[in-house]
Structure formats: structure tokens, C-alpha cells
Amino acid sequence: MDPFSFWRVFGQESKNQTKTETLNLVRQIEELAIDVSKIIILPHFGCVFETSKKDGSLLTEIDIQSHTELTKKLIKIIDLPVLSEELSASEQQAILNAESPSYWCIDPIDGTSNFVAGIPYWCVSIALIVDGQIELGVVYDANRDECFSATTSSTTTLNRQPLQVKEQKKPVTELKDCMAMIDFKRLQATVSQKIVAMPPYRSQRSFGASALDLCWIAAKRCQLYLHGQQKLWDHAAGLLILHQSGGLAETFQGKAVFKNDLEPKSVLAASNELLMNKWKAYSREINIVQA
């Protein structure tokens, strides 16, 4: 079965062979993310020289090595283009110009600033896009040895087991009981000021790796999320992992976050529908989102 016919029947439970192939594919991607993290990236954690890109973000030789190895191996698994943050804008756009683009979408090191500084919060992120839709997502956190995975036909897994959230004595149903991830750096100053002046949540964090952030929302380690500007490689894998765990995400304008273009997207997300509705209501009150 060629890759495209395989993915067109993706998710049909009556296709036993397809289910087996799907699981095998997920396992291959998980193993690749783990191997690249442990062999190429982790030995240089906190002890590598960096340069700055035009946008001011950091780039290291390890980002490039990770990109090269992931690209080489992914093409062997399914021969599709690999879109990465490390490509030039023209190379990225060429991949997206297809009428129904199909490609691998990766971030070789999501959280490079943390990686360089020796802060143990970064990951490898891999998504498979078929006909313009996210079909598979894998995010591996080498520091905690946690591998989050999801497909369009399966629930989110953590280290190959269904994602289990520890039972809490008091389920989180109100914003005031939530832990929020807020990236103030990329929000408008007026929005940040309003949130600081009247925070609806219990406490706030900002960790610095978008794909892993979304996985932590999926795992309900934090329940609310707000980010003003992400590229598709920042969120492709994490969005699917969040969605398949029961979480929701949309832009500040109420649109789908993932789109096959290079325009930065805002992200408003929550770990379940109840909290998402309350989070959106608060956001409308302070004019983060459109009414």
C-alpha cells in the first residue's frame, strides 16, 4: 500500500492491516525522536555555542545536526518533503505550495534557548501532514524521558500507554483553580497588562517550548494556555496530541490554529471544553479574542 492510500483510510477500524501499519509507523517515529534526542542532542545539553537568526532566535550546530538526521530518516520511512524551522523561507514555501500539501513538519529542537542555557525543558517535535491535515504527532522530552504521541484515529499516549491523568480530590472546573501557561513576550502590551491586573487563574508559568507546552496541557499539568505567535512547526504535533486528549485550541480570532502557511498564529487553548468556554469568556472580557 502506498503512503497516500494508507493515510486516506487512516482511522477506519475495520482495516486491521491499516491499524497495524499505523501503529508500526508511530513506533518508528517515536524511536527516531528518542534516538536523535539521546545520541545527537542530549550530550551537548547546556554546553554548545549558538548564533542568532535574523529574527533574534538562537540556532546551534546541534539544531542543524538534528534537522539533518531527522530529514534523512523520515524520508526513508515515507518519502515526503521535510519542512523544518531550519530551512530557508523559500524552501519552506516551496513545500507548502502544493495544492494539497503532504509533508513531514519538524522542529529539531523546540526550546533552543532553554537547551543552550541548560534549562531542562526542550523537545523534538515531529508531525505528518497529509493532504493539508495533521495525521500524526510525536513529541519527545529527553529530560523526563517522556514521549507523547497521537494519530487522528487514536487517543493520546505517553510512553506508549494511554495518557492517564492522576485523579484529583477536587476536579479543576473553575479558572481560579487553574495553572496557566502564558507567553507574555509575544502578547500585545495592553493584553499583558490586563491579564496581570486581573488574572483569572491560580498561578501562571512560561516554560519556552511550544510543542511541549501543548503536551503538558494535554496531560493537565497546566489547564490554560495563551501564546501570541507560533509558526506551524511550533504547534503541529502538539495540537494533535492536545486534541486527541480532549483539549481544545484556536486562534484569538476563533479560527483553526494549524494552517499550511508560514504566517504566525496566536493560540488560546485549554485542557477540556468546560475550561475552554470559560477561558474564552474571560478573554472576550479583556478583548483578547473577538466577541
Backbone torsions as a table, in degrees:
resi	resn	phi	psi	omega
1	MET	NA	127.4	-179.8
2	ASP	-73.8	158.7	-175.0
3	PRO	-54.8	-39.2	-174.3
4	PHE	-72.7	-41.4	176.6
5	SER	-66.8	-33.1	177.3
6	PHE	-60.1	-46.6	-176.2
7	TRP	-77.4	-21.2	177.6
8	ARG	-71.4	-26.5	177.0
9	VAL	-100.6	7.5	179.3
10	PHE	-53.8	128.4	175.4
11	GLY	98.0	-5.9	178.8
12	GLN	-86.0	109.0	-171.7
13	GLU	-64.4	-21.3	179.5
14	SER	-73.1	-14.7	-179.8
15	LYS	-88.9	82.4	-175.9
16	ASN	-60.7	-39.9	179.7
17	GLN	-65.0	-39.5	178.7
18	THR	-63.6	-40.4	178.9
19	LYS	-61.2	-40.9	179.0
20	THR	-65.3	-44.4	179.4
21	GLU	-64.4	-38.2	178.0
22	THR	-61.2	-49.1	180.0
23	LEU	-61.3	-41.2	178.7
24	ASN	-62.6	-39.6	179.0
25	LEU	-64.9	-45.9	178.5
26	VAL	-58.1	-44.0	-179.8
27	ARG	-60.8	-41.3	179.2
28	GLN	-62.1	-42.3	-178.4
29	ILE	-69.8	-40.6	176.5
30	GLU	-58.5	-48.4	-178.3
31	GLU	-63.4	-37.6	177.9
32	LEU	-64.3	-47.6	179.6
33	ALA	-60.1	-41.1	179.9
34	ILE	-66.7	-46.6	-178.1
35	ASP	-62.9	-46.5	-180.0
36	VAL	-62.5	-40.7	180.0
37	SER	-63.4	-46.4	-173.8
38	LYS	-79.1	-34.7	-174.8
39	ILE	-89.3	-42.4	-174.4
40	ILE	-96.7	-44.5	-169.4
41	ILE	-89.4	-55.2	-170.0
42	LEU	-56.6	-38.1	179.6
43	PRO	-60.9	-18.7	-177.8
44	HIS	-106.7	9.2	-177.0
45	PHE	-59.3	121.1	176.0
46	GLY	76.7	7.0	-177.4
47	CYS	-142.9	48.2	-178.7
48	VAL	-133.6	147.2	177.4
49	PHE	-83.0	147.8	-177.2
50	GLU	-126.4	160.4	170.3
51	THR	-124.0	169.2	-179.4
52	SER	-107.7	138.6	173.6
53	LYS	-81.3	175.8	179.9
54	LYS	-59.9	-32.4	-178.9
55	ASP	-85.2	2.9	177.9
56	GLY	91.9	-10.8	178.6
57	SER	-74.0	159.2	-175.1
58	LEU	-87.6	150.7	175.7
59	LEU	-138.6	134.0	177.6
60	THR	-122.4	165.0	176.3
61	GLU	-64.0	-23.0	179.7
62	ILE	-74.8	-34.2	171.8
63	ASP	-56.0	-45.5	-177.7
64	ILE	-66.6	-43.7	179.1
65	GLN	-62.7	-42.5	178.0
66	SER	-63.0	-45.6	177.5
67	HIS	-56.6	-46.8	-177.5
68	THR	-62.4	-46.3	-178.3
69	GLU	-67.7	-43.9	178.5
70	LEU	-60.9	-45.1	-179.2
71	THR	-60.5	-47.9	-178.7
72	LYS	-59.1	-43.7	-176.3
73	LYS	-77.7	-38.0	-178.6
74	LEU	-65.2	-40.3	178.8
75	ILE	-62.3	-33.1	177.6
76	LYS	-71.1	-31.2	180.0
77	ILE	-74.4	-53.9	171.1
78	ILE	-139.5	124.0	-172.8
79	ASP	-76.7	82.1	176.9
80	LEU	-129.8	157.2	175.6
81	PRO	-61.0	153.8	178.8
82	VAL	-115.6	114.2	178.3
83	LEU	-95.2	123.3	-176.2
84	SER	-136.1	156.6	175.0
85	GLU	-60.0	-25.6	-174.9
86	GLU	-81.3	-6.9	175.6
87	LEU	-78.3	161.4	173.4
88	SER	-72.5	161.4	179.6
89	ALA	-60.7	-37.1	179.5
90	SER	-68.0	-37.5	177.2
91	GLU	-67.2	-41.6	178.1
92	GLN	-62.3	-45.6	-177.4
93	GLN	-65.3	-35.3	179.3
94	ALA	-61.6	-36.9	178.1
95	ILE	-68.1	-38.9	-175.7
96	LEU	-80.7	-11.3	-175.4
97	ASN	-74.5	-12.4	178.2
98	ALA	-61.2	148.4	-177.2
99	GLU	-60.3	-44.5	173.7
100	SER	-126.4	83.0	-169.9
101	PRO	-64.4	136.0	174.2
102	SER	-127.6	127.7	-173.7
103	TYR	-168.5	163.7	167.6
104	TRP	-85.4	139.8	178.9
105	CYS	-124.0	114.4	-171.8
106	ILE	-129.6	153.7	165.7
107	ASP	-123.1	107.1	-173.8
108	PRO	-59.3	-38.4	169.4
109	ILE	-141.7	107.0	175.2
110	ASP	-90.3	114.0	-174.5
111	GLY	105.1	40.8	-177.1
112	THR	-60.1	-38.3	179.0
113	SER	-59.2	-42.5	175.7
114	ASN	-63.6	-43.2	-179.3
115	PHE	-58.5	-46.3	-179.0
116	VAL	-65.9	-39.5	-175.9
117	ALA	-80.0	-7.3	-177.8
118	GLY	82.2	20.7	177.3
119	ILE	-91.1	121.8	-172.0
120	PRO	-80.0	60.0	176.3
121	TYR	-145.0	87.3	177.7
122	TRP	-158.5	167.0	-174.5
123	CYS	-157.6	170.6	167.5
124	VAL	-105.8	131.9	-176.2
125	SER	-123.5	129.7	-179.1
126	ILE	-135.5	127.6	174.7
127	ALA	-128.6	149.8	173.5
128	LEU	-111.2	121.5	179.7
129	ILE	-107.3	126.2	178.8
130	VAL	-127.3	126.4	-177.4
131	ASP	50.4	39.1	175.4
132	GLY	82.1	5.5	-177.9
133	GLN	-120.8	143.6	176.9
134	ILE	-74.3	121.4	-178.5
135	GLU	-109.7	-23.2	-176.4
136	LEU	-150.8	142.0	176.3
137	GLY	-140.8	135.5	176.1
138	VAL	-134.9	130.1	176.5
139	VAL	-130.7	123.2	-178.4
140	TYR	-117.3	126.0	177.2
141	ASP	-104.4	102.8	-175.5
142	ALA	-69.8	-27.3	-177.0
143	ASN	-69.2	-33.4	177.9
144	ARG	-106.3	0.6	-176.3
145	ASP	51.8	49.9	-179.7
146	GLU	-118.4	125.9	179.3
147	CYS	-118.2	110.1	177.5
148	PHE	-92.9	136.4	-179.9
149	SER	-143.1	153.3	174.8
150	ALA	-160.5	152.5	169.9
151	THR	-130.4	170.0	-179.5
152	THR	-68.5	-13.2	-178.7
153	SER	-112.9	9.0	-176.9
154	SER	-141.0	156.5	176.5
155	THR	-72.3	163.2	178.7
156	THR	-67.3	139.3	176.3
157	THR	-119.6	154.0	173.1
158	LEU	-126.6	117.2	-174.9
159	ASN	52.1	44.2	173.3
160	ARG	70.8	12.0	174.3
161	GLN	-119.4	146.1	177.7
162	PRO	-50.6	134.4	-177.6
163	LEU	-60.4	117.5	-179.7
164	GLN	-110.0	132.0	177.5
165	VAL	-106.3	127.4	-178.4
166	LYS	-58.8	135.5	179.5
167	GLU	-64.0	135.1	178.5
168	GLN	-105.7	148.0	178.7
169	LYS	-60.8	-36.3	179.6
170	LYS	-126.3	105.3	179.4
171	PRO	-56.7	142.1	-179.2
172	VAL	-80.8	109.2	-179.6
173	THR	-124.4	-7.9	-178.8
174	GLU	-120.7	145.9	179.5
175	LEU	-58.1	-34.9	-176.7
176	LYS	-65.7	-15.6	178.7
177	ASP	-100.3	2.1	-173.1
178	CYS	-89.9	153.0	166.3
179	MET	-101.1	129.4	-176.1
180	ALA	-114.8	142.8	170.0
181	MET	-101.2	113.7	-177.7
182	ILE	-124.6	119.4	175.9
183	ASP	-93.9	89.5	-175.7
184	PHE	-66.7	-26.7	-176.0
185	LYS	-56.0	-35.8	-173.6
186	ARG	-106.9	15.7	174.5
187	LEU	-100.1	154.1	174.0
188	GLN	-63.3	145.5	-175.8
189	ALA	-58.0	-39.3	-179.2
190	THR	-65.1	-37.5	178.0
191	VAL	-66.5	-46.0	179.4
192	SER	-59.4	-42.2	-179.5
193	GLN	-62.5	-40.3	179.2
194	LYS	-66.3	-40.3	-179.9
195	ILE	-65.8	-43.8	179.5
196	VAL	-64.1	-37.7	-177.9
197	ALA	-71.4	-34.7	-178.4
198	MET	-140.1	67.4	179.7
199	PRO	-68.7	132.6	-178.7
200	PRO	-90.0	-8.6	-171.5
201	TYR	-103.3	171.4	-179.1
202	ARG	-74.9	-42.9	-177.2
203	SER	-157.0	163.4	-174.2
204	GLN	-132.9	144.9	177.4
205	ARG	-137.0	159.5	170.6
206	SER	-145.9	114.5	-170.0
207	PHE	-103.2	-33.5	170.7
208	GLY	102.0	22.5	173.5
209	ALA	-145.1	103.4	-168.2
210	SER	-58.9	-47.3	-178.0
211	ALA	-61.5	-42.3	179.7
212	LEU	-70.4	-34.9	174.7
213	ASP	-54.2	-48.6	-177.3
214	LEU	-65.1	-33.6	176.0
215	CYS	-66.5	-37.0	179.2
216	TRP	-70.9	-31.6	172.7
217	ILE	-66.8	-41.3	177.0
218	ALA	-58.7	-39.3	-179.5
219	ALA	-82.0	-1.6	178.0
220	LYS	62.6	25.9	170.9
221	ARG	-71.0	-34.9	165.2
222	CYS	-127.7	158.0	-173.0
223	GLN	-113.7	-20.2	-175.8
224	LEU	-125.9	152.3	-176.4
225	TYR	-146.3	141.2	177.8
226	LEU	-149.3	124.3	-178.9
227	HIS	-144.1	133.2	-173.2
228	GLY	-87.1	-15.4	-172.4
229	GLN	-162.5	109.0	176.5
230	GLN	-133.5	146.2	172.0
231	LYS	-91.4	166.7	-173.2
232	LEU	-62.9	-31.4	178.0
233	TRP	-72.0	-19.7	176.9
234	ASP	-70.4	-33.5	-169.2
235	HIS	-123.8	-8.4	-172.3
236	ALA	-55.4	-55.9	-178.4
237	ALA	-66.7	-43.9	-177.5
238	GLY	-63.8	-35.3	179.2
239	LEU	-62.2	-44.3	-179.8
240	LEU	-65.6	-41.2	178.2
241	ILE	-61.2	-42.4	177.1
242	LEU	-64.4	-48.3	-177.0
243	HIS	-60.6	-42.8	-176.2
244	GLN	-75.7	-6.1	174.8
245	SER	-98.2	-2.4	-178.8
246	GLY	102.1	1.0	178.5
247	GLY	-84.1	168.2	-179.4
248	LEU	-134.0	152.8	177.8
249	ALA	-151.4	146.5	174.3
250	GLU	-157.1	168.5	176.8
251	THR	-76.6	172.8	178.0
252	PHE	-63.4	-19.8	178.6
253	GLN	-93.8	7.2	177.0
254	GLY	79.1	19.3	-179.2
255	LYS	-105.0	169.2	177.5
256	ALA	-62.3	138.9	-179.2
257	VAL	-72.0	-46.7	-175.6
258	PHE	-80.8	131.2	174.8
259	LYS	-150.1	146.6	-176.4
260	ASN	-80.7	66.0	175.2
261	ASP	-150.5	174.5	-175.3
262	LEU	-97.7	6.4	-179.9
263	GLU	-73.6	134.3	176.7
264	PRO	-63.0	144.6	-179.8
265	LYS	-120.9	142.1	170.5
266	SER	-81.1	155.8	-178.7
267	VAL	-136.7	124.0	170.5
268	LEU	-120.8	121.6	-173.2
269	ALA	-142.7	161.4	176.1
270	ALA	-151.0	161.6	-173.7
271	SER	-77.8	-13.7	175.2
272	ASN	-155.9	172.2	-174.2
273	GLU	-66.9	-39.7	-179.1
274	LEU	-59.2	-49.6	-179.9
275	LEU	-68.6	-34.5	179.1
276	MET	-61.7	-43.1	179.3
277	ASN	-62.3	-41.0	179.5
278	LYS	-71.8	-36.4	178.3
279	TRP	-65.8	-40.2	177.4
280	LYS	-68.2	-38.6	179.2
281	ALA	-62.4	-44.7	176.7
282	TYR	-62.3	-42.1	-178.3
283	SER	-63.2	-34.4	175.7
284	ARG	-68.2	-37.0	-179.7
285	GLU	-59.3	-37.5	-178.3
286	ILE	-105.0	14.2	173.0
287	ASN	65.3	32.7	170.7
288	ILE	-74.9	-45.2	-179.0
289	VAL	-112.1	160.6	179.4
290	GLN	-73.7	142.3	179.6
291	ALA	-70.9	NA	NA
